[in-house]
Amino acid sequence: MSEAALPLDAPEQRATRDARHDRLFAGLLRACALIVLAALLGAAFATLWGGREAFGTFGWHFLASSAWDPGNQDYGALVPVYGTLATSFIALLIAVPVSFGIALYLSEVAPRWLRTPVASAIELLAGIPSIIYGMWGLFVFAPFFAEHVKPWLTNYLGNNPDDGHPSWVAAHVPFVGKLFASDYPFGASILTAGIVLAVMIIPFISSVMREVFQTVPTRLKESAYALGSSTWEVSWDIVLPYTRSAVIGGIFLGLGRALGETMAVTFVLGNAMDLSASLLDPGASIASTIANQFSEAVGLQKSALMALAFLLFVVTFIVLLIARLMLRRLASREGR
Amino acid sequence: MLNATTTVSRFGTAAVLAVATLIGANAAQATDITGAGSSFVYPVLSRWSASYAEKTGNQLNYQSVGSGAGIAQIKEGTIDFGASDAPMKAEDLARFGLGQFPVVVGGIVPVVNIAGVQAGQIKLDGATLADIFLGKIRNWNDPKIAALNSGLSLPAGKITVVHRSDGSGTSFNFTNYLSKVSPQWASQVKFGTSVDWPTGVGGKGNEGVSQYVKQIKGSIGYVEYAYAVKNRISWVDLKNAAGNVVAPNADSFAAAAGTADWASAKDFNLIMTNAPGAKAWPITATTWVIMYKQPKHAGQEQAEHRKVAFDFFKWALESGQQQAAQLDYVALPQNLVQKIEAYWASEYKH
């Protein structure tokens, strides 16, 4: 009996021990995940709590007001929120097609010897601190932009060019004239900031795209080629649909970085708290406003800056929500 | 000031000798004091601290985090002294048991980028400067500017205003001056470390403003004097409160500090813009050092830190002013230094 009990008993002990370890492991993993959640909620709550005075004083008006007047204690979030969204949108508009081109070239077209060096160069670009982009923007790009690009834009697209005669485009296409009109003779503007941001997020988006393009099974691509598809048709009809959700994920990774980017934007945005329809006028973003004013702010101004930080959370959350919804719609349309 | 000799002569007992030995022992192993606040005073503080460390072995760690943060940190008691470009109000000082005194004087100068105009060639008065920053004067050939500059032909260029985008003591003093000379500025924009600028673009820090002014033709900004000299930007001569046109330099900054009415300013709570002296530069600023009047925490370490801090500032005010001049700051006038030392003796408990 006792000899028989021993081999029966050992596996049982082993099973309970394993079960205990499994529970411990699961608990540990859960704790790791919860830390992220706790940090997120904690940060959101802390900024909301810090901004309670501003939200309490201005209410919904805080969202709609373009005032930012420390002298008269009147604050509104419209200018920085608009600046954040506008610069990020311009950045995506430029970065997405360029990144798509880079990734496609590297995974489909480029000769094999070129792929690795260019891919490493892109990863190096992703690692450059944003202050460097800011200095490059301020000292190199903004003067170049003011000297060579901006005059062309204001003269050919703006409704208030130097010679006083708006071009055909400015006169006939709605809004364009307003978008490219500017009285300021220098480079710092919403458009400049958008372009610098685009340069900053291209490495992120393109390296994600390149990675996922490489996961497309060769047999799918070769079947398409065998049916007579061109490289473009293979890319657009085979590679992109196969990797669509990961590509959108990469784009939103870049967008997330653009929304929160601080130093580079502070240098090239011009930091003017005025609402202007023109992309060539200076503006302000949420992050740049906080970086500029936080160290010297007291009382209601500090609270208003905290409220802005909370709004950045909200804006990012809404953007990510839209991304999720887009993915879901895509998935359901494809019947997956 | 507390030092070993006076302590011994005052008490001269065995017990105090023992304490003196203890202090001596501590001084031998060097005390690090920490301060935080104004970036305006940072260059001169770091120069002073290097010389002082050479002389005494005591280090001074200063974080130029901004005046607001400096005041917040001294209120928390996490540092030995705070430094602020704006004076604290008497009631705030009293509430926290703090005292403040100026340490060094500097000038803020309007700078311009107009083709063919060199430093000191263009003159403005307070009202005109305020109208430019209000966006009411938009062209360099405006009659108001021309009236002040007979003999200088100014181009018909548009004026672009450049201001600080970050909250700063420089902006505080500059806007304070504009409030004193322009009723519209005083009622509409008011003054502070950051304000709602009616026009123009913002550069981050003195460097940012210098950079923008250098890049933008027809621009006008304001920076600390040292930055205008270092970056070779043309500055503007200003008509002061006495009606004289003065150039920004050590003499006119000192004249402003000397003629400001310190006698009736409790806790040195006086912003000396638009000073009355005949030769005074109208936008002259100082930085206040803020310390607890009584040690916030009891204990040997805190007492030692305070002793070193006072010794440092005494040395800086009496012997460090030469170095301040090399960095384009200006020494406090002698009568003001005496006033500060009297303030230490009467207000601070060691």
Interface residues (C-beta under 8 A of the other chain):
Chain A: A67 W68 D69 P70 G71 N72 L138 F139 A142 P143 A146 D183 Y184 P185 F186 G187 A188 T266 F267 G270 N271 A272 M273 P282 S288 A291 N292 Q293 F294 S295 E296 A297 V298 Q301
Chain B: V65 G66 S67 G68 A69 K158 T160 S165 D166 G167 S168 Q188 V189 K190 F191 G192 T193 S194 V195 D196 W197 G200 V201 G202 G203 K204 G208 Q211 Y212 Q215 I216 K217 G218 S219
